[in-house]
Structures are given as structure tokens and as C-alpha cells.
Amino acid sequence: MAKAVPRFKNVSPLGALDVPALGRVITAGEEFDVREELVPMFAAQVDNFQAVNASAEDAVEEALKPYEPADSDASTDDDEESEPAAPAVPGPAGSGEEEVTA
């Protein structure tokens, strides 16, 4: 059985939305199909687009998961944290100061 095409609905409080990725305007309340590669973009905008079918709902669930780094076992050197260097700021014109460090 073929996988269903993800389908979303425009629920934006702004009404009709011009969606360049689809090349058209999506009217308020309109349901529309989304190509697989565009699903994460719509899934992440829950205030504007609502998943209509299971395929889209799965994508929304995936998009809303907290970010987890791919290599979570990698050790970090928390002991060697250093303060960022203060930016060099040029002195006032004619003051003879080359640089002032904040």
C-alpha cells in the first residue's frame, strides 16, 4: 500500500497565506497536499498549519520533539570554559588612543 500524501490545513489567524514553497496562496481553512521534502516546514508551524491526516500528524510529532545531538555520548570540556575576549573598540578620533578594550 502506498504511503498517504501528507495533508495540512491553513489555520493561520491571518487568513489566506502566500506560500512560496507551494507557489500559490492557501486560503483560510483550505486543506492542501505537501511534498515529502516540505513536510518539516509545515509541521513546525503549528500556529499556521494543522495536520489533517496520519502522515502529516507523524511529521508534526517528529518536528516538535526536543533537539537531541546525534552524538550525545561525546564528552565536553566544561572545565576549560573561558570568557570571550572583549571586543577592541577604536578610541575617539584625535585622542591618540589606538584601541580601547571594553
Buried (B, 14 or more C-beta within 10 A) or exposed (E): EEEEEBBBBBEBEEEEBEBEEBEEEBEEEEEBBBEEEBBBBBBBBEEBBBBBBEBBBBBBEEBEEEEEEEEEEEEEEEEEEEEEEEEEEEEEEEEEEEEEEE
